[in-house]
């Protein structure tokens, strides 16, 4: 997904498709009772999650420049790290 996004220069649609995979996978996993199908749905959500990461990290530098880009990346990273603190 990241390579195709770089080749085409289109980021928003690639991120949206990956987010839809996450939503569909987690949504279906929450409604299915069969463990095998539930695991397949979680794998689809995982594919979407790991596909969106390289596309997502291009957004701060696309909209910001210089010190603003550094601050934007730091803010996204800091908020993400708070999830590891508050999650458990």
mmCIF file as gemmi writes it, N, C-alpha and C atoms, coordinates in Angstrom:
data_model
loop_
_atom_site.group_PDB
_atom_site.id
_atom_site.type_symbol
_atom_site.label_atom_id
_atom_site.label_alt_id
_atom_site.label_comp_id
_atom_site.label_asym_id
_atom_site.label_entity_id
_atom_site.label_seq_id
_atom_site.pdbx_PDB_ins_code
_atom_site.Cartn_x
_atom_site.Cartn_y
_atom_site.Cartn_z
_atom_site.occupancy
_atom_site.B_iso_or_equiv
_atom_site.pdbx_formal_charge
_atom_site.auth_seq_id
_atom_site.auth_asym_id
_atom_site.pdbx_PDB_model_num
ATOM 1 N N . UNK Axp A 1 ? 0.837 -1.186 0 1 0 ? 1 A 1
ATOM 2 C CA . UNK Axp A 1 ? 0 0 0 1 0 ? 1 A 1
ATOM 3 C C . UNK Axp A 1 ? 0.88 1.247 0 1 0 ? 1 A 1
ATOM 4 N N . UNK Axp A 2 ? 1.942 1.233 0.776 1 0 ? 2 A 1
ATOM 5 C CA . UNK Axp A 2 ? 2.833 2.388 0.835 1 0 ? 2 A 1
ATOM 6 C C . UNK Axp A 2 ? 3.551 2.634 -0.477 1 0 ? 2 A 1
ATOM 7 N N . UNK Axp A 3 ? 4.008 1.57 -1.116 1 0 ? 3 A 1
ATOM 8 C CA . UNK Axp A 3 ? 4.709 1.712 -2.396 1 0 ? 3 A 1
ATOM 9 C C . UNK Axp A 3 ? 3.756 2.249 -3.467 1 0 ? 3 A 1
ATOM 10 N N . UNK Axp A 4 ? 2.557 1.709 -3.517 1 0 ? 4 A 1
ATOM 11 C CA . UNK Axp A 4 ? 1.574 2.18 -4.506 1 0 ? 4 A 1
ATOM 12 C C . UNK Axp A 4 ? 1.189 3.627 -4.226 1 0 ? 4 A 1
ATOM 13 N N . UNK Axp A 5 ? 1.087 3.992 -2.959 1 0 ? 5 A 1
ATOM 14 C CA . UNK Axp A 5 ? 0.771 5.363 -2.602 1 0 ? 5 A 1
ATOM 15 C C . UNK Axp A 5 ? 1.893 6.305 -3.032 1 0 ? 5 A 1
ATOM 16 N N . UNK Axp A 6 ? 3.139 5.879 -2.883 1 0 ? 6 A 1
ATOM 17 C CA . UNK Axp A 6 ? 4.267 6.698 -3.319 1 0 ? 6 A 1
ATOM 18 C C . UNK Axp A 6 ? 4.295 6.839 -4.84 1 0 ? 6 A 1
ATOM 19 N N . UNK Axp A 7 ? 4.026 5.768 -5.544 1 0 ? 7 A 1
ATOM 20 C CA . UNK Axp A 7 ? 4.07 5.82 -7.013 1 0 ? 7 A 1
ATOM 21 C C . UNK Axp A 7 ? 2.991 6.724 -7.591 1 0 ? 7 A 1
ATOM 22 N N . UNK Axp A 8 ? 1.805 6.652 -7.015 1 0 ? 8 A 1
ATOM 23 C CA . UNK Axp A 8 ? 0.693 7.447 -7.546 1 0 ? 8 A 1
ATOM 24 C C . UNK Axp A 8 ? 0.639 8.843 -6.939 1 0 ? 8 A 1
ATOM 25 N N . UNK Axp A 9 ? 1.241 9.027 -5.761 1 0 ? 9 A 1
ATOM 26 C CA . UNK Axp A 9 ? 1.189 10.322 -5.083 1 0 ? 9 A 1
ATOM 27 C C . UNK Axp A 9 ? -0.146 10.587 -4.407 1 0 ? 9 A 1
ATOM 28 N N . UNK Axp A 10 ? -1.004 9.606 -4.362 1 0 ? 10 A 1
ATOM 29 C CA . UNK Axp A 10 ? -2.327 9.743 -3.767 1 0 ? 10 A 1
ATOM 30 C C . UNK Axp A 10 ? -2.313 9.107 -2.379 1 0 ? 10 A 1
ATOM 31 N N . UNK Axp A 11 ? -2.57 9.883 -1.361 1 0 ? 11 A 1
ATOM 32 C CA . UNK Axp A 11 ? -2.456 9.39 0.011 1 0 ? 11 A 1
ATOM 33 C C . UNK Axp A 11 ? -3.811 9.163 0.681 1 0 ? 11 A 1
ATOM 34 N N . UNK Axp A 12 ? -4.731 10.076 0.48 1 0 ? 12 A 1
ATOM 35 C CA . UNK Axp A 12 ? -5.99 10.019 1.229 1 0 ? 12 A 1
ATOM 36 C C . UNK Axp A 12 ? -6.8 8.767 0.902 1 0 ? 12 A 1
ATOM 37 N N . UNK Axp A 13 ? -6.892 8.415 -0.357 1 0 ? 13 A 1
ATOM 38 C CA . UNK Axp A 13 ? -7.672 7.241 -0.738 1 0 ? 13 A 1
ATOM 39 C C . UNK Axp A 13 ? -7.024 5.957 -0.201 1 0 ? 13 A 1
ATOM 40 N N . UNK Axp A 14 ? -5.699 5.895 -0.235 1 0 ? 14 A 1
ATOM 41 C CA . UNK Axp A 14 ? -5.009 4.714 0.28 1 0 ? 14 A 1
ATOM 42 C C . UNK Axp A 14 ? -5.231 4.571 1.788 1 0 ? 14 A 1
ATOM 43 N N . UNK Axp A 15 ? -5.17 5.687 2.495 1 0 ? 15 A 1
ATOM 44 C CA . UNK Axp A 15 ? -5.427 5.643 3.939 1 0 ? 15 A 1
ATOM 45 C C . UNK Axp A 15 ? -6.874 5.262 4.219 1 0 ? 15 A 1
ATOM 46 N N . UNK Axp A 16 ? -7.801 5.778 3.43 1 0 ? 16 A 1
ATOM 47 C CA . UNK Axp A 16 ? -9.221 5.472 3.643 1 0 ? 16 A 1
ATOM 48 C C . UNK Axp A 16 ? -9.502 3.992 3.409 1 0 ? 16 A 1
ATOM 49 N N . UNK Axp A 17 ? -8.902 3.414 2.377 1 0 ? 17 A 1
ATOM 50 C CA . UNK Axp A 17 ? -9.107 1.984 2.102 1 0 ? 17 A 1
ATOM 51 C C . UNK Axp A 17 ? -8.57 1.142 3.247 1 0 ? 17 A 1
ATOM 52 N N . UNK Axp A 18 ? -7.391 1.496 3.748 1 0 ? 18 A 1
ATOM 53 C CA . UNK Axp A 18 ? -6.814 0.745 4.855 1 0 ? 18 A 1
ATOM 54 C C . UNK Axp A 18 ? -7.66 0.901 6.126 1 0 ? 18 A 1
ATOM 55 N N . UNK Axp A 19 ? -8.146 2.114 6.393 1 0 ? 19 A 1
ATOM 56 C CA . UNK Axp A 19 ? -9.013 2.315 7.559 1 0 ? 19 A 1
ATOM 57 C C . UNK Axp A 19 ? -10.316 1.528 7.419 1 0 ? 19 A 1
ATOM 58 N N . UNK Axp A 20 ? -10.847 1.442 6.211 1 0 ? 20 A 1
ATOM 59 C CA . UNK Axp A 20 ? -12.068 0.654 6.001 1 0 ? 20 A 1
ATOM 60 C C . UNK Axp A 20 ? -11.822 -0.832 6.242 1 0 ? 20 A 1
ATOM 61 N N . UNK Axp A 21 ? -10.629 -1.32 5.901 1 0 ? 21 A 1
ATOM 62 C CA . UNK Axp A 21 ? -10.275 -2.714 6.216 1 0 ? 21 A 1
ATOM 63 C C . UNK Axp A 21 ? -10.249 -2.933 7.727 1 0 ? 21 A 1
ATOM 64 N N . UNK Axp A 22 ? -9.709 -1.966 8.446 1 0 ? 22 A 1
ATOM 65 C CA . UNK Axp A 22 ? -9.672 -2.073 9.908 1 0 ? 22 A 1
ATOM 66 C C . UNK Axp A 22 ? -11.091 -2.087 10.471 1 0 ? 22 A 1
ATOM 67 N N . UNK Axp A 23 ? -11.906 -1.169 10.019 1 0 ? 23 A 1
ATOM 68 C CA . UNK Axp A 23 ? -13.283 -1.07 10.515 1 0 ? 23 A 1
ATOM 69 C C . UNK Axp A 23 ? -14.068 -2.335 10.188 1 0 ? 23 A 1
ATOM 70 N N . UNK Axp A 24 ? -13.944 -2.803 8.951 1 0 ? 24 A 1
ATOM 71 C CA . UNK Axp A 24 ? -14.681 -4.004 8.554 1 0 ? 24 A 1
ATOM 72 C C . UNK Axp A 24 ? -14.206 -5.225 9.33 1 0 ? 24 A 1
ATOM 73 N N . UNK Axp A 25 ? -12.904 -5.375 9.475 1 0 ? 25 A 1
ATOM 74 C CA . UNK Axp A 25 ? -12.368 -6.535 10.194 1 0 ? 25 A 1
ATOM 75 C C . UNK Axp A 25 ? -12.776 -6.558 11.651 1 0 ? 25 A 1
ATOM 76 N N . UNK Axp A 26 ? -12.646 -5.421 12.32 1 0 ? 26 A 1
ATOM 77 C CA . UNK Axp A 26 ? -13.023 -5.38 13.74 1 0 ? 26 A 1
ATOM 78 C C . UNK Axp A 26 ? -14.532 -5.477 13.923 1 0 ? 26 A 1
ATOM 79 N N . UNK Axp A 27 ? -15.277 -4.854 13.021 1 0 ? 27 A 1
ATOM 80 C CA . UNK Axp A 27 ? -16.74 -4.93 13.115 1 0 ? 27 A 1
ATOM 81 C C . UNK Axp A 27 ? -17.251 -6.343 12.92 1 0 ? 27 A 1
ATOM 82 N N . UNK Axp A 28 ? -16.734 -7.033 11.92 1 0 ? 28 A 1
ATOM 83 C CA . UNK Axp A 28 ? -17.155 -8.409 11.702 1 0 ? 28 A 1
ATOM 84 C C . UNK Axp A 28 ? -16.68 -9.335 12.818 1 0 ? 28 A 1
ATOM 85 N N . UNK Axp A 29 ? -15.488 -9.086 13.337 1 0 ? 29 A 1
ATOM 86 C CA . UNK Axp A 29 ? -14.977 -9.931 14.422 1 0 ? 29 A 1
ATOM 87 C C . UNK Axp A 29 ? -15.83 -9.812 15.678 1 0 ? 29 A 1
ATOM 88 N N . UNK Axp A 30 ? -16.432 -8.657 15.867 1 0 ? 30 A 1
ATOM 89 C CA . UNK Axp A 30 ? -17.257 -8.491 17.067 1 0 ? 30 A 1
ATOM 90 C C . UNK Axp A 30 ? -18.631 -9.136 16.932 1 0 ? 30 A 1
ATOM 91 N N . UNK Axp A 31 ? -19.032 -9.468 15.713 1 0 ? 31 A 1
ATOM 92 C CA . UNK Axp A 31 ? -20.365 -10.043 15.524 1 0 ? 31 A 1
ATOM 93 C C . UNK Axp A 31 ? -20.355 -11.537 15.244 1 0 ? 31 A 1
ATOM 94 N N . UNK Axp A 32 ? -19.188 -12.105 14.93 1 0 ? 32 A 1
ATOM 95 C CA . UNK Axp A 32 ? -19.091 -13.515 14.552 1 0 ? 32 A 1
ATOM 96 C C . UNK Axp A 32 ? -18.762 -14.349 15.784 1 0 ? 32 A 1
ATOM 97 N N . UNK Axp A 33 ? -19.393 -15.513 15.901 1 0 ? 33 A 1
ATOM 98 C CA . UNK Axp A 33 ? -19.149 -16.383 17.05 1 0 ? 33 A 1
ATOM 99 C C . UNK Axp A 33 ? -18.092 -17.45 16.762 1 0 ? 33 A 1
ATOM 100 N N . UNK Axp A 34 ? -17.941 -17.858 15.506 1 0 ? 34 A 1
ATOM 101 C CA . UNK Axp A 34 ? -16.991 -18.905 15.15 1 0 ? 34 A 1
ATOM 102 C C . UNK Axp A 34 ? -15.554 -18.389 15.302 1 0 ? 34 A 1
ATOM 103 N N . UNK Axp A 35 ? -14.716 -19.071 16.103 1 0 ? 35 A 1
ATOM 104 C CA . UNK Axp A 35 ? -13.364 -18.576 16.342 1 0 ? 35 A 1
ATOM 105 C C . UNK Axp A 35 ? -12.491 -18.514 15.081 1 0 ? 35 A 1
ATOM 106 N N . UNK Axp A 36 ? -12.703 -19.419 14.151 1 0 ? 36 A 1
ATOM 107 C CA . UNK Axp A 36 ? -11.895 -19.405 12.93 1 0 ? 36 A 1
ATOM 108 C C . UNK Axp A 36 ? -12.205 -18.182 12.083 1 0 ? 36 A 1
ATOM 109 N N . UNK Axp A 37 ? -13.463 -17.879 11.924 1 0 ? 37 A 1
ATOM 110 C CA . UNK Axp A 37 ? -13.861 -16.705 11.139 1 0 ? 37 A 1
ATOM 111 C C . UNK Axp A 37 ? -13.492 -15.426 11.888 1 0 ? 37 A 1
ATOM 112 N N . UNK Axp A 38 ? -13.605 -15.465 13.201 1 0 ? 38 A 1
ATOM 113 C CA . UNK Axp A 38 ? -13.219 -14.311 14.005 1 0 ? 38 A 1
ATOM 114 C C . UNK Axp A 38 ? -11.726 -14.011 13.825 1 0 ? 38 A 1
ATOM 115 N N . UNK Axp A 39 ? -10.898 -15.05 13.79 1 0 ? 39 A 1
ATOM 116 C CA . UNK Axp A 39 ? -9.462 -14.86 13.584 1 0 ? 39 A 1
ATOM 117 C C . UNK Axp A 39 ? -9.174 -14.322 12.189 1 0 ? 39 A 1
ATOM 118 N N . UNK Axp A 40 ? -9.911 -14.79 11.192 1 0 ? 40 A 1
ATOM 119 C CA . UNK Axp A 40 ? -9.761 -14.277 9.831 1 0 ? 40 A 1
ATOM 120 C C . UNK Axp A 40 ? -10.118 -12.789 9.778 1 0 ? 40 A 1
ATOM 121 N N . UNK Axp A 41 ? -11.176 -12.404 10.462 1 0 ? 41 A 1
ATOM 122 C CA . UNK Axp A 41 ? -11.569 -10.991 10.504 1 0 ? 41 A 1
ATOM 123 C C . UNK Axp A 41 ? -10.511 -10.142 11.206 1 0 ? 41 A 1
ATOM 124 N N . UNK Axp A 42 ? -9.923 -10.661 12.271 1 0 ? 42 A 1
ATOM 125 C CA . UNK Axp A 42 ? -8.864 -9.926 12.96 1 0 ? 42 A 1
ATOM 126 C C . UNK Axp A 42 ? -7.615 -9.811 12.097 1 0 ? 42 A 1
ATOM 127 N N . UNK Axp A 43 ? -7.354 -10.82 11.27 1 0 ? 43 A 1
ATOM 128 C CA . UNK Axp A 43 ? -6.229 -10.744 10.327 1 0 ? 43 A 1
ATOM 129 C C . UNK Axp A 43 ? -6.474 -9.659 9.289 1 0 ? 43 A 1
ATOM 130 N N . UNK Axp A 44 ? -7.704 -9.53 8.814 1 0 ? 44 A 1
ATOM 131 C CA . UNK Axp A 44 ? -8.044 -8.466 7.864 1 0 ? 44 A 1
ATOM 132 C C . UNK Axp A 44 ? -7.842 -7.098 8.512 1 0 ? 44 A 1
ATOM 133 N N . UNK Axp A 45 ? -8.248 -6.971 9.767 1 0 ? 45 A 1
ATOM 134 C CA . UNK Axp A 45 ? -8.032 -5.72 10.487 1 0 ? 45 A 1
ATOM 135 C C . UNK Axp A 45 ? -6.539 -5.448 10.657 1 0 ? 45 A 1
ATOM 136 N N . UNK Axp A 46 ? -5.76 -6.484 10.92 1 0 ? 46 A 1
ATOM 137 C CA . UNK Axp A 46 ? -4.311 -6.322 11.046 1 0 ? 46 A 1
ATOM 138 C C . UNK Axp A 46 ? -3.663 -5.909 9.736 1 0 ? 46 A 1
ATOM 139 N N . UNK Axp A 47 ? -4.138 -6.485 8.617 1 0 ? 47 A 1
ATOM 140 C CA . UNK Axp A 47 ? -3.625 -6.072 7.31 1 0 ? 47 A 1
ATOM 141 C C . UNK Axp A 47 ? -3.882 -4.587 7.085 1 0 ? 47 A 1
ATOM 142 N N . UNK Axp A 48 ? -5.08 -4.145 7.424 1 0 ? 48 A 1
ATOM 143 C CA . UNK Axp A 48 ? -5.406 -2.729 7.267 1 0 ? 48 A 1
ATOM 144 C C . UNK Axp A 48 ? -4.568 -1.841 8.159 1 0 ? 48 A 1
ATOM 145 N N . UNK Axp A 49 ? -4.323 -2.294 9.394 1 0 ? 49 A 1
ATOM 146 C CA . UNK Axp A 49 ? -3.54 -1.499 10.337 1 0 ? 49 A 1
ATOM 147 C C . UNK Axp A 49 ? -2.11 -1.317 9.844 1 0 ? 49 A 1
ATOM 148 N N . UNK Axp A 50 ? -1.493 -2.397 9.414 1 0 ? 50 A 1
ATOM 149 C CA . UNK Axp A 50 ? -0.107 -2.288 8.974 1 0 ? 50 A 1
ATOM 150 C C . UNK Axp A 50 ? 0.008 -1.654 7.589 1 0 ? 50 A 1
ATOM 151 N N . UNK Axp A 51 ? -1.074 -1.624 6.822 1 0 ? 51 A 1
ATOM 152 C CA . UNK Axp A 51 ? -1.058 -0.947 5.526 1 0 ? 51 A 1
ATOM 153 C C . UNK Axp A 51 ? -1.205 0.56 5.688 1 0 ? 51 A 1
ATOM 154 N N . UNK Axp A 52 ? -1.898 0.996 6.726 1 0 ? 52 A 1
ATOM 155 C CA . UNK Axp A 52 ? -2.132 2.432 6.896 1 0 ? 52 A 1
ATOM 156 C C . UNK Axp A 52 ? -0.926 3.134 7.526 1 0 ? 52 A 1
ATOM 157 N N . UNK Axp A 53 ? -0.08 2.435 8.224 1 0 ? 53 A 1
ATOM 158 C CA . UNK Axp A 53 ? 1.028 3.096 8.922 1 0 ? 53 A 1
ATOM 159 C C . UNK Axp A 53 ? 1.958 3.89 8.005 1 0 ? 53 A 1
ATOM 160 N N . UNK Axp A 54 ? 2.498 3.311 6.927 1 0 ? 54 A 1
ATOM 161 C CA . UNK Axp A 54 ? 3.399 4.124 6.107 1 0 ? 54 A 1
ATOM 162 C C . UNK Axp A 54 ? 2.701 5.291 5.408 1 0 ? 54 A 1
ATOM 163 N N . UNK Axp A 55 ? 1.424 5.131 5.103 1 0 ? 55 A 1
ATOM 164 C CA . UNK Axp A 55 ? 0.688 6.225 4.466 1 0 ? 55 A 1
ATOM 165 C C . UNK Axp A 55 ? 0.371 7.302 5.498 1 0 ? 55 A 1
ATOM 166 N N . UNK Axp A 56 ? 0.003 6.899 6.697 1 0 ? 56 A 1
ATOM 167 C CA . UNK Axp A 56 ? -0.371 7.845 7.752 1 0 ? 56 A 1
ATOM 168 C C . UNK Axp A 56 ? 0.786 8.762 8.13 1 0 ? 56 A 1
ATOM 169 N N . UNK Axp A 57 ? 1.989 8.215 8.197 1 0 ? 57 A 1
ATOM 170 C CA . UNK Axp A 57 ? 3.125 9.024 8.637 1 0 ? 57 A 1
ATOM 171 C C . UNK Axp A 57 ? 3.587 10.021 7.587 1 0 ? 57 A 1
ATOM 172 N N . UNK Axp A 58 ? 3.029 9.99 6.396 1 0 ? 58 A 1
ATOM 173 C CA . UNK Axp A 58 ? 3.358 11.007 5.403 1 0 ? 58 A 1
ATOM 174 C C . UNK Axp A 58 ? 2.499 12.254 5.546 1 0 ? 58 A 1
ATOM 175 N N . UNK Axp A 59 ? 1.403 12.176 6.275 1 0 ? 59 A 1
ATOM 176 C CA . UNK Axp A 59 ? 0.505 13.323 6.389 1 0 ? 59 A 1
ATOM 177 C C . UNK Axp A 59 ? 1.109 14.525 7.109 1 0 ? 59 A 1
ATOM 178 N N . UNK Axp A 60 ? 1.805 14.361 8.254 1 0 ? 60 A 1
ATOM 179 C CA . UNK Axp A 60 ? 2.354 15.57 8.894 1 0 ? 60 A 1
ATOM 180 C C . UNK Axp A 60 ? 3.324 16.335 8.002 1 0 ? 60 A 1
ATOM 181 N N . UNK Axp A 61 ? 4.177 15.634 7.265 1 0 ? 61 A 1
ATOM 182 C CA . UNK Axp A 61 ? 5.123 16.341 6.411 1 0 ? 61 A 1
ATOM 183 C C . UNK Axp A 61 ? 4.463 16.886 5.15 1 0 ? 61 A 1
ATOM 184 N N . UNK Axp A 62 ? 3.327 16.337 4.75 1 0 ? 62 A 1
ATOM 185 C CA . UNK Axp A 62 ? 2.626 16.846 3.572 1 0 ? 62 A 1
ATOM 186 C C . UNK Axp A 62 ? 1.922 18.17 3.861 1 0 ? 62 A 1
ATOM 187 N N . UNK Axp A 63 ? 1.446 18.337 5.085 1 0 ? 63 A 1
ATOM 188 C CA . UNK Axp A 63 ? 0.705 19.543 5.429 1 0 ? 63 A 1
ATOM 189 C C . UNK Axp A 63 ? 1.546 20.582 6.163 1 0 ? 63 A 1
ATOM 190 N N . UNK Axp A 64 ? 2.642 20.158 6.772 1 0 ? 64 A 1
ATOM 191 C CA . UNK Axp A 64 ? 3.484 21.059 7.557 1 0 ? 64 A 1
ATOM 192 C C . UNK Axp A 64 ? 4.892 21.068 6.983 1 0 ? 64 A 1
ATOM 193 N N . UNK Axp A 65 ? 5.661 22.075 7.335 1 0 ? 65 A 1
ATOM 194 C CA . UNK Axp A 65 ? 7.054 22.119 6.878 1 0 ? 65 A 1
ATOM 195 C C . UNK Axp A 65 ? 7.946 22.647 7.994 1 0 ? 65 A 1
ATOM 196 N N . UNK Axp A 66 ? 9.205 22.265 7.946 1 0 ? 66 A 1
ATOM 197 C CA . UNK Axp A 66 ? 10.192 22.757 8.9 1 0 ? 66 A 1
ATOM 198 C C . UNK Axp A 66 ? 9.9 22.356 10.327 1 0 ? 66 A 1
ATOM 199 N N . UNK Axp A 67 ? 9.929 23.355 11.206 1 0 ? 67 A 1
ATOM 200 C CA . UNK Axp A 67 ? 9.716 23.099 12.632 1 0 ? 67 A 1
ATOM 201 C C . UNK Axp A 67 ? 8.287 22.636 12.903 1 0 ? 67 A 1
ATOM 202 N N . UNK Axp A 68 ? 7.334 23.085 12.096 1 0 ? 68 A 1
ATOM 203 C CA . UNK Axp A 68 ? 5.948 22.635 12.265 1 0 ? 68 A 1
ATOM 204 C C . UNK Axp A 68 ? 5.802 21.155 12.004 1 0 ? 68 A 1
ATOM 205 N N . UNK Axp A 69 ? 6.538 20.639 11.008 1 0 ? 69 A 1
ATOM 206 C CA . UNK Axp A 69 ? 6.49 19.205 10.712 1 0 ? 69 A 1
ATOM 207 C C . UNK Axp A 69 ? 7.089 18.41 11.857 1 0 ? 69 A 1
ATOM 208 N N . UNK Axp A 70 ? 8.196 18.891 12.408 1 0 ? 70 A 1
ATOM 209 C CA . UNK Axp A 70 ? 8.811 18.198 13.539 1 0 ? 70 A 1
ATOM 210 C C . UNK Axp A 70 ? 7.874 18.194 14.743 1 0 ? 70 A 1
ATOM 211 N N . UNK Axp A 71 ? 7.224 19.317 14.994 1 0 ? 71 A 1
ATOM 212 C CA . UNK Axp A 71 ? 6.286 19.381 16.117 1 0 ? 71 A 1
ATOM 213 C C . UNK Axp A 71 ? 5.068 18.498 15.869 1 0 ? 71 A 1
ATOM 214 N N . UNK Axp A 72 ? 4.585 18.446 14.633 1 0 ? 72 A 1
ATOM 215 C CA . UNK Axp A 72 ? 3.436 17.602 14.304 1 0 ? 72 A 1
ATOM 216 C C . UNK Axp A 72 ? 3.737 16.128 14.478 1 0 ? 72 A 1
ATOM 217 N N . UNK Axp A 73 ? 4.904 15.709 14.01 1 0 ? 73 A 1
ATOM 218 C CA . UNK Axp A 73 ? 5.308 14.304 14.166 1 0 ? 73 A 1
ATOM 219 C C . UNK Axp A 73 ? 5.493 13.974 15.634 1 0 ? 73 A 1
ATOM 220 N N . UNK Axp A 74 ? 6.091 14.891 16.383 1 0 ? 74 A 1
ATOM 221 C CA . UNK Axp A 74 ? 6.285 14.665 17.821 1 0 ? 74 A 1
ATOM 222 C C . UNK Axp A 74 ? 4.947 14.583 18.55 1 0 ? 74 A 1
ATOM 223 N N . UNK Axp A 75 ? 3.983 15.413 18.159 1 0 ? 75 A 1
ATOM 224 C CA . UNK Axp A 75 ? 2.669 15.38 18.804 1 0 ? 75 A 1
ATOM 225 C C . UNK Axp A 75 ? 1.955 14.069 18.524 1 0 ? 75 A 1
ATOM 226 N N . UNK Axp A 76 ? 1.993 13.609 17.279 1 0 ? 76 A 1
ATOM 227 C CA . UNK Axp A 76 ? 1.356 12.34 16.935 1 0 ? 76 A 1
ATOM 228 C C . UNK Axp A 76 ? 2.016 11.2 17.699 1 0 ? 76 A 1
ATOM 229 N N . UNK Axp A 77 ? 3.331 11.2 17.763 1 0 ? 77 A 1
ATOM 230 C CA . UNK Axp A 77 ? 4.06 10.15 18.47 1 0 ? 77 A 1
ATOM 231 C C . UNK Axp A 77 ? 3.774 10.19 19.971 1 0 ? 77 A 1
ATOM 232 N N . UNK Axp A 78 ? 3.711 11.375 20.539 1 0 ? 78 A 1
ATOM 233 C CA . UNK Axp A 78 ? 3.436 11.502 21.981 1 0 ? 78 A 1
ATOM 234 C C . UNK Axp A 78 ? 2.04 11.008 22.327 1 0 ? 78 A 1
ATOM 235 N N . UNK Axp A 79 ? 1.062 11.373 21.528 1 0 ? 79 A 1
ATOM 236 C CA . UNK Axp A 79 ? -0.312 10.919 21.786 1 0 ? 79 A 1
ATOM 237 C C . UNK Axp A 79 ? -0.4 9.406 21.628 1 0 ? 79 A 1
ATOM 238 N N . UNK Axp A 80 ? 0.305 8.863 20.633 1 0 ? 80 A 1
ATOM 239 C CA . UNK Axp A 80 ? 0.33 7.408 20.462 1 0 ? 80 A 1
ATOM 240 C C . UNK Axp A 80 ? 0.963 6.695 21.647 1 0 ? 80 A 1
ATOM 241 N N . UNK Axp A 81 ? 2.007 7.273 22.214 1 0 ? 81 A 1
ATOM 242 C CA . UNK Axp A 81 ? 2.662 6.658 23.369 1 0 ? 81 A 1
ATOM 243 C C . UNK Axp A 81 ? 1.797 6.728 24.618 1 0 ? 81 A 1
ATOM 244 N N . UNK Axp A 82 ? 0.912 7.702 24.707 1 0 ? 82 A 1
ATOM 245 C CA . UNK Axp A 82 ? -0.002 7.761 25.855 1 0 ? 82 A 1
ATOM 246 C C . UNK Axp A 82 ? -0.937 6.553 25.883 1 0 ? 82 A 1
ATOM 247 N N . UNK Axp A 83 ? -1.266 6.016 24.714 1 0 ? 83 A 1
ATOM 248 C CA . UNK Axp A 83 ? -2.093 4.815 24.661 1 0 ? 83 A 1
ATOM 249 C C . UNK Axp A 83 ? -1.412 3.626 25.341 1 0 ? 83 A 1
ATOM 250 N N . UNK Axp A 84 ? -0.086 3.538 25.208 1 0 ? 84 A 1
ATOM 251 C CA . UNK Axp A 84 ? 0.65 2.478 25.884 1 0 ? 84 A 1
ATOM 252 C C . UNK Axp A 84 ? 0.682 2.667 27.391 1 0 ? 84 A 1
ATOM 253 N N . UNK Axp A 85 ? 0.563 3.902 27.845 1 0 ? 85 A 1
ATOM 254 C CA . UNK Axp A 85 ? 0.552 4.173 29.282 1 0 ? 85 A 1
ATOM 255 C C . UNK Axp A 85 ? -0.83 3.946 29.879 1 0 ? 85 A 1
ATOM 256 N N . UNK Axp A 86 ? -1.85 4.495 29.233 1 0 ? 86 A 1
ATOM 257 C CA . UNK Axp A 86 ? -3.203 4.413 29.791 1 0 ? 86 A 1
ATOM 258 C C . UNK Axp A 86 ? -3.932 3.115 29.424 1 0 ? 86 A 1
ATOM 259 N N . UNK Axp A 87 ? -3.488 2.451 28.364 1 0 ? 87 A 1
ATOM 260 C CA . UNK Axp A 87 ? -4.154 1.229 27.92 1 0 ? 87 A 1
ATOM 261 C C . UNK Axp A 87 ? -4.204 0.125 28.964 1 0 ? 87 A 1
ATOM 262 N N . UNK Axp A 88 ? -3.092 -0.207 29.595 1 0 ? 88 A 1
ATOM 263 C CA . UNK Axp A 88 ? -3.139 -1.287 30.603 1 0 ? 88 A 1
ATOM 264 C C . UNK Axp A 88 ? -3.919 -0.884 31.82 1 0 ? 88 A 1
